[in-house]
Amino acid sequence: MQNKSRKNKNTIYGKTRTKSKKSQIIFDDLKKRLRLLNSNISSFSRYSGISTPTIYGWQKNGIPMYVQRIIELLEAKKITKDRLKELSEINTI
């Protein structure tokens, strides 16, 4: 039974999902960036909680913007770890 007083007439059974903004990076670039982070698609899937079939579906539909942000944060985290390691090596000499 559908409620006729719903505000959003386009929703089906209460789902109000919208398409996410797409990033400009391509799937091969995503895989390359993950490799630079010593990661792969399955480990990124476990880390982010995004299913592997969903990630492979991005080949056809485009990569969401929030995934690009996650990758950028992981790259910044890796740079920070590398710099901290360099500093600790300098301080131990």
JOBEL-V20985 format. One record per residue. OMEGA is omega in whole degrees, 0 to 359 (NA if undefined). NEAR is the number of other ideal C-beta (glycine too) atoms within 8 Angstrom. D_LAST is the distance of its C-alpha to the last C-alpha in whole Angstrom. Layout:
OMEGA&NEAR&D_LAST / OMEGA&NEAR&D_LAST
This chain:
182&2&74 / 178&4&72 / 185&5&72 / 181&4&74 / 179&3&72 / 180&8&69 / 183&3&67 / 184&6&65 / 184&5&68 / 181&4&66 / 178&9&64 / 179&5&65 / 174&4&65 / 180&5&62 / 181&6&60 / 181&6&58 / 174&4&56 / 179&4&55 / 180&3&53 / 178&7&50 / 183&5&48 / 178&9&47 / 179&10&44 / 182&3&44 / 179&8&42 / 187&6&43 / 179&8&43 / 177&6&41 / 177&8&39 / 179&13&38 / 179&10&37 / 180&8&35 / 177&11&33 / 178&12&33 / 178&9&32 / 177&7&29 / 184&10&28 / 182&4&28 / 173&9&31 / 186&8&35 / 182&10&38 / 178&7&39 / 175&8&35 / 177&12&36 / 178&12&39 / 182&7&38 / 187&7&35 / 182&8&38 / 179&5&41 / 184&8&43 / 181&6&45 / 177&8&44 / 177&6&48 / 180&8&47 / 179&11&44 / 176&8&46 / 179&8&49 / 176&13&47 / 183&6&48 / 189&4&51 / 183&6&51 / 184&6&48 / 179&11&45 / 182&11&45 / 182&9&43 / 178&7&41 / 176&13&40 / 178&11&38 / 178&8&37 / 180&9&35 / 179&12&34 / 178&8&32 / 177&8&31 / 177&10&29 / 178&11&28 / 178&8&26 / 180&8&25 / 178&9&23 / 179&8&22 / 178&8&20 / 179&8&19 / 180&8&17 / 178&8&16 / 178&8&15 / 178&8&13 / 180&8&11 / 180&8&10 / 176&8&9 / 178&8&7 / 183&7&6 / 181&6&6 / 181&5&4 / NA&4&0
